[in-house]
């Protein structure tokens, strides 16, 4: 039997309902209240060491995204312990630290039609804007690996390392730091005003769709006139560096040879925007191009910055 709470202290059921209504601070308080029990589960499964703390942090992020799925607010404690237990089991299976959205029992998306739009992943979850505001507070290096890992189809440490040009160990370290900062930031930032990520994502999806249409007409540079600079530096999957004119020339050449790109996913931060697209080669030459491409846009106030292209490995 648990000790009674002091007068005026909100019950778990009150905190759950407030969190489900969009109050990140209430979720932070709920997690703080159950942190010891969650850590106890992690220690029991994984033993003493950093893996146990990582599991608790991962579980906090799952709770952040999945609190709306908790149908019985009075069962918050058992639910949180179950989340930790599932995270620990995933670690023991050694599946390269399975992404949050793919953990057993907590699948948040259907990937059968390609990676989902992050707004779709988080729509219906009123803490969505908090999540994205918290992501924006991460350093650029932490933010990029987190966006890739949890919101795109580039999920393995090895592929993220290739795209970012960093060692695999650095990717692991950055993801661990990002999880710790996101989990620790719940209580500190719950009462702050956050960006409307749905509006931002919709704007960038519209830009991406308009760009693809224009690029297929050979007008890539003009389509980017309002939001990307002609001084843009483009890094290709081979590591070659070119300018925007060469990108337009290359896209137009592929189109003339029957190649098309189909936009699948847009992940929109304030400083990093990621597009995922399928590449459709002509029927008579099905291996003309790799089957997909990731466009990683690094933005700055003047529309300069960089663009990095990457071809994911398909398993």
N, C-alpha and C positions, 0 to 999 in steps of 0.2 A: 504494500500500500504506500503510495507516495505522500509526502508531507503536504499539508495544505498550503496554498499560496497566501502571502500577506494580503491584507485588505487593499483593494484598489489595483492589484496586479492582474493583468488580463489572463484569462484562461487560454489554453492551447486552441480551443475551438474558436475563440474570438480572434486570435492571431491568424489562424488559417483563413477564416472568412475575410479578414481585412487584407491578407496577402492575395487571396483570390480576386479581391476587388481592386487590386493594383497597388497596395501599400507595401513597398519594398522594405521599409523599416520594420514592419511587423514580421515579415519573413526573416529578417535579420535577427530579431529578438527570438523568434521561434527556434532558429538554428543555434543561437547561442545557448538557449535553455537546454537543448538536447545534444550539445556538442560532446559532452563527456560520455554519454551513452553511445553516440555514434563512434567516437574514438575507441571505446571499449570493444565494440563489434570488430572494428578494423584490426585492433591488436589481437583479438582472439583468432582471427582468420589468417592474418599476415605476420603476426609477431611484431616485436619492437623494431622500429626503424623508420626511415623516411617514407616507405611505401604506405604505411598505415596513415600517415598524415595526408599524403597525396590522395588516398582513397576518400578521406573525409572531405577534402576540398572538392574532389570530383563529384561527390554525392551532393554537396551544397549547390553546385551548378545544375545538377539534374533537378534538385528540388526547386530551384529558381525557375526552370523552364517547365516543370511538370506539376507544380502545385495545384493547377486547375484540375488535374486528374484525380486528386484526393477527394473521394466522394463522402467519406466519413471524417469530418474535421476532428472528432474526438480520438481518432486513431493516428494522429500525427506522429507520435513517438514511434510506434511499431512501423509505420510507413517509412520514416526516415532511416530506421535501423535496417529495414529491408533494402532500401536503396544502397546503403553502405555495403551490405552483404553482397549484393549483385555486382557492385563495382569491384569488390575484393575477388570475387569468383572470376570476373573477367581478367583481372590482373594475373591470377593464378593460371588461367588458360594461356597466358603469354601470347595474346593476339595483338601485339604491338599497341597495347593500351587502347582498346576499342573506343572509337569516338563516342561522346556522350549520347548522341542521337541513336546509336546502334546497340546500346547496352540491352541485354536480355530483359524483356518485360517493360522497356521504356522506349520502344520505337516510336519516333515522333513523325515519321514521314514515310511515304511510299516512293522508293527510288526507281521503280520499274520504268518510269518515263523519263529518266534522267534526274539530275539533282534538282531539288526544289528551290523555289525562290525563298530566301530567308524570311520574307514577310509572311509567306504561307506557313513556314515552320512555326513562326511565333504568333501568327494571327489567332485571335481568340484568347491570347494570353496577355493580360493587361500589363504585365511586367516587361513586355517586349522593349519598350523605349528605355527602360532602366538598363536592360542588358546592353543595348547598343551604346548608350551613354557611357557605361562602364568600360566597354571595349575601347571607346575613343580616349579614355584616360590612360590606357596602356601606352608604353613606349612604342615607337613604330615597329621595332623588331618583334616585340611580343604580340602586337596587334595583328600583324600580317600572318604569322604562323597560326594564330588562333582563328582568324577568319577562314583560312584555308582548311584547317583541320575540321572545323565544326559546321561550315556553311558551304563547302564546295565538294567536288568529287575527288579533289587532290587531298587524300586523307592520310596516306602512309607517311611515316617519318622520312623514309628514303626519298619519296617524290617531293615532299615539301623542301627537303634539303637541296635537291637538285634545282627546284624553281628559285629558291632564295639564294643559292650559291653559298650555302653554309654547311658545315659538317652535321651529320646526323645527331651527334651528341649535343650540339648547340641547339638543334630543334627541340630535343627532349627537354633540355634545360629551360628554354624559353617557354615551352608549354607548361612546365611545372610552375614557373614563376607567374605566368598569366593566370593559371587556375588559382594559385594562392592569392593573388591580388584581387581577382574577381570575387572569390569567396569571402575574402576579408573586407571587401568594400560594401557589402550589403547594408550593414547597420549604419555605416558612415554616410552613405549617399542616398538613403531612402527618401529623404524629404526634399531633395533638390529637383529642379525643373529639368526635364530631359527633352532631347530632340524628338521629333516625330519621324521615326525611321521609315514608317510606311510611306509617308509623303516623299522622303528622300529617295527611297528605293524605286518608287513609281516613276519619279523624274528621271532617274538614271536608266531605268528599263526603257523608258520612252526614247531617251538619247541613244541607247544601244540599238534599239529597233530601227530608229531613223538612220543611224550610221550604217547598219547592215544593208538597208535598202539602197542608200546612196552609194555605198561601196560597190554593190553589184551593178550599179550604173556607171562605175568608174569615177565617182565623185566623192571619194573618201575625204580628201583634204577640205573640201568646201563644207561637208557635213559637220566637221569638227571646228569650223571657224569660230563659233561662239564659246567653246569651252576647252579647246586644246590649242596650244600655240604651235605655229609652224616650226618653232625651234625645238619641238619635242624630240627627245632621244629615244630611239627604239632599240631594244635588245632582243635578238632573235633566239630561238631554241639552241642554235649552234654557238651562241655567244657573240655573234657578229653584231656590231653597232651601226645603225643607219639613221637617217632622218625620216620625217613623215612622208616626204615625196617618194622615197624608195618603197615605203610600206604601201602607198597608194598604187605605185607601179606594179608591185608584186601581187597585190590583191586583184588588180585589173587583169593581169596576165593569167592568173589562175581562173578567173571568171571566163576569160576567152577560151580556156581549155576545158570548160564545162564544170568547173568546181563551184560549189556553193557552200555557204556557212549558214547554219541554223542556230539561232540564239536559244540556249537552254536555261541559263541561270544568271542572275545579277545579284551581287553582294555589294552593298553601297555603304561605305564609311565616309567620313568627312574628308579624309586624306588618301584613302585607298579605295578604289572601285575595281571589282573583279567581274569579268564576263566569262562565262563558259559557253562554248559553241561546238556543235557537231560540224565536222567537215564532210560534205557529201561529194565524193569523187564521181566522175562520169561512169556510166555502166560499162563502157568499153575499156575503161582503165580504172578498175576499182581500188587499186593501190597507188593511185597518183599522189595522194596526200595522206598523212596520218588521220585517224578517224575523228580527232577532236583537238581543240586548242583552247588554252586559257589566256585571256588578256588581263594583265594586272596593270592598272593605271595608278601611278603615283602622282597625286595632284598637289599643286601649290596655288597660292592666291592669284597668280598671273596666268594660270593655265599651262605653265611650263611643266617641269618635272619630267617623268620618264614613263615609258611603256615597256613592259616585259611580256614576251610571248613564250608559251610553254606548251609542249605536246605531252599530255599525260600518258603513262604506260597503261595499256589496257590488259587486264588479267582475264 
